[in-house]
């Protein structure tokens, strides 16, 4: 029997990250050929009943989790994970901007395209899009920080360690505009 939290919802411990799906995607990635740092990884997903929200469509949080399941194999295939492991570094999401455009319903088959766009002095930027047939259902821009025990690692160090040129390709104008807009956002936020 599932416990309820004080607010009446299901026990938060019962809500788990889809580790089995992650292991499956990583196993598939190990069978695929390596990618260049800016190449696109394509992954395939299904919207299962447990991915749905109360309106019987793909939950917005689960959408981000499915994007995780495209980004993790991308990191393996581009060799980024091997560099992180060798250096004792980690990577964490430091920001995101999501655009939702089409409903995704139960048993929809989805294709996700994931690719690194480049970096600035502090962060690595990845673009991902989710497709149902020929229609794009959502797109996300992920800003990631490379971290070590000493703090943040400049992305140029990751590029060098991965054997890539230290200079990033120019980021698209829409990404630069998002970076600039986000820099005006107060932090910490007001309560």
C-alpha positions as CSV (number, residue, x, y, z in Angstrom):
1,X,0.0,0.0,0.0
2,X,1.3,3.4,-1.0
3,X,1.8,6.0,1.8
4,X,0.5,9.5,1.2
5,X,2.4,12.7,1.9
6,X,0.9,15.4,4.2
7,X,-0.5,17.3,1.2
8,X,-2.5,14.2,0.1
9,X,-0.4,13.1,-2.9
10,X,1.5,9.9,-3.3
11,X,4.6,9.2,-1.2
12,X,7.5,11.1,-2.9
13,X,9.7,8.0,-2.3
14,X,7.4,6.1,-4.7
15,X,8.3,8.5,-7.5
16,X,11.5,7.1,-9.0
17,X,13.8,8.1,-11.8
18,X,13.3,5.7,-14.7
19,X,16.7,3.9,-14.1
20,X,15.7,0.8,-16.2
21,X,15.0,3.1,-19.2
22,X,18.3,4.9,-18.6
23,X,20.3,1.6,-18.5
24,X,18.6,0.5,-21.7
25,X,19.5,3.8,-23.5
26,X,23.1,3.6,-22.2
27,X,23.4,-0.1,-23.4
28,X,22.1,1.0,-26.8
29,X,24.6,3.9,-26.9
30,X,27.5,1.5,-26.2
31,X,26.6,-0.4,-29.4
32,X,26.5,2.7,-31.5
33,X,29.5,4.3,-33.3
34,X,31.2,7.3,-31.6
35,X,30.0,10.8,-32.5
36,X,31.9,14.1,-32.9
37,X,31.4,16.6,-30.2
38,X,28.8,18.5,-32.3
39,X,27.1,15.6,-33.9
40,X,23.5,14.7,-33.2
41,X,22.4,11.6,-31.1
42,X,19.0,10.3,-32.0
43,X,17.0,8.3,-29.4
44,X,13.6,6.6,-29.4
45,X,11.1,6.7,-26.6
46,X,7.5,5.7,-25.8
47,X,5.0,7.7,-23.7
48,X,3.9,5.1,-21.1
49,X,0.9,5.4,-18.8
50,X,3.2,6.3,-15.8
51,X,4.5,9.3,-17.9
52,X,1.1,11.0,-17.9
53,X,-0.2,13.9,-16.0
54,X,-3.8,14.4,-14.8
55,X,-4.8,15.7,-18.2
56,X,-3.7,12.3,-19.7
57,X,-0.7,13.7,-21.7
58,X,3.0,13.6,-21.2
59,X,3.9,15.3,-17.9
60,X,6.1,18.3,-18.3
61,X,8.6,17.0,-15.7
62,X,8.7,13.6,-17.4
63,X,9.4,15.4,-20.7
64,X,12.7,16.7,-19.1
65,X,13.5,13.2,-17.9
66,X,13.1,11.9,-21.5
67,X,15.4,14.6,-22.6
68,X,17.9,13.3,-19.9
69,X,17.6,9.9,-21.6
70,X,18.8,11.5,-24.9
71,X,21.5,13.6,-23.3
72,X,23.2,10.8,-21.3
73,X,23.9,8.6,-24.4
74,X,25.0,11.7,-26.3
75,X,27.7,12.2,-23.6
76,X,28.8,8.6,-23.9
77,X,29.0,8.7,-27.7
78,X,30.9,12.0,-27.9
79,X,33.4,10.8,-25.3
80,X,32.5,13.5,-22.8
81,X,31.6,10.9,-20.1
82,X,35.0,9.3,-20.4
83,X,36.7,12.6,-19.9
84,X,34.6,13.5,-16.9
85,X,35.3,10.1,-15.4
86,X,39.1,10.3,-16.1
87,X,39.3,13.8,-14.6
88,X,37.0,13.1,-11.6
89,X,34.6,15.8,-12.8
90,X,30.8,15.8,-12.9
91,X,28.2,17.7,-14.9
92,X,25.1,19.3,-13.6
93,X,22.2,21.2,-15.2
94,X,22.6,24.9,-14.4
95,X,19.6,26.2,-16.3
96,X,17.1,25.3,-19.0
97,X,14.5,26.8,-21.3
98,X,11.7,24.6,-22.6
99,X,9.3,25.2,-25.3
100,X,6.2,22.9,-25.4
101,X,4.2,23.0,-28.6
102,X,2.3,19.7,-29.2
103,X,0.4,17.3,-26.9
104,X,2.0,13.9,-26.4
105,X,-0.5,11.2,-25.4
106,X,-0.2,7.7,-24.1
107,X,1.7,5.2,-26.3
108,X,3.0,8.0,-28.6
109,X,6.3,7.0,-30.2
110,X,8.8,9.8,-29.8
111,X,12.2,10.6,-31.4
112,X,14.6,12.9,-29.6
113,X,17.5,14.7,-31.3
114,X,20.3,15.9,-28.9
115,X,23.4,17.9,-29.8
116,X,26.0,20.1,-28.2
117,X,25.9,23.7,-29.5
118,X,29.0,25.0,-27.8
119,X,30.1,26.8,-24.7
120,X,30.9,30.2,-23.1
121,X,33.3,30.9,-20.3
122,X,31.2,29.1,-17.7
123,X,28.7,26.7,-19.3
124,X,28.1,24.1,-22.0
125,X,24.9,24.4,-24.1
126,X,22.9,21.5,-25.5
127,X,19.9,21.7,-27.7
128,X,17.3,18.9,-27.7
129,X,14.1,18.4,-29.6
130,X,11.3,15.8,-29.3
131,X,9.4,14.7,-32.4
132,X,6.2,12.7,-32.9
133,X,6.3,11.8,-36.6
134,X,7.1,15.0,-38.5
135,X,5.8,17.3,-35.7
136,X,8.1,18.8,-33.1
137,X,6.4,18.5,-29.7
138,X,9.0,20.3,-27.5
139,X,12.5,21.7,-27.5
140,X,14.9,22.4,-24.6
141,X,18.0,24.4,-24.3
142,X,20.1,22.9,-21.4
143,X,22.9,24.9,-19.8
144,X,25.3,22.6,-18.0
145,X,28.1,23.3,-15.5
146,X,31.2,21.0,-15.3
147,X,32.1,20.6,-11.7
148,X,35.0,19.3,-9.6
149,X,35.7,19.2,-5.9
150,X,37.4,22.5,-6.3
151,X,34.3,24.1,-8.0
152,X,33.3,24.9,-11.6
153,X,35.6,23.8,-14.4
154,X,35.7,26.1,-17.5
155,X,34.2,24.3,-20.5
156,X,37.4,25.0,-22.5
157,X,39.2,22.6,-20.2
158,X,36.7,19.9,-21.1
159,X,37.1,20.7,-24.8
160,X,40.9,20.4,-24.6
161,X,40.7,17.1,-22.6
162,X,38.3,15.7,-25.2
163,X,40.7,16.7,-28.0
164,X,38.4,19.4,-29.4
165,X,39.5,22.9,-30.4
166,X,39.4,25.2,-27.4
167,X,37.2,27.8,-29.2
168,X,33.5,27.1,-29.2
169,X,31.5,27.5,-32.4
170,X,29.5,30.7,-32.3
171,X,26.4,30.1,-30.3
172,X,23.1,30.8,-32.2
173,X,21.6,34.2,-31.7
174,X,18.6,32.8,-29.8
175,X,20.9,31.1,-27.4
176,X,22.9,34.3,-26.8
177,X,19.6,36.2,-26.3
178,X,18.5,33.7,-23.7
179,X,21.9,33.9,-21.9
180,X,21.6,37.7,-21.9
181,X,18.0,37.7,-20.7
182,X,18.8,35.1,-17.9
183,X,21.6,37.3,-16.7
184,X,19.1,40.0,-15.8
185,X,17.1,37.7,-13.6
186,X,17.6,38.5,-9.9
187,X,19.3,35.9,-7.8
188,X,18.4,34.9,-5.2
189,X,14.8,35.5,-6.1
190,X,12.5,37.5,-3.9
191,X,10.2,35.6,-1.5
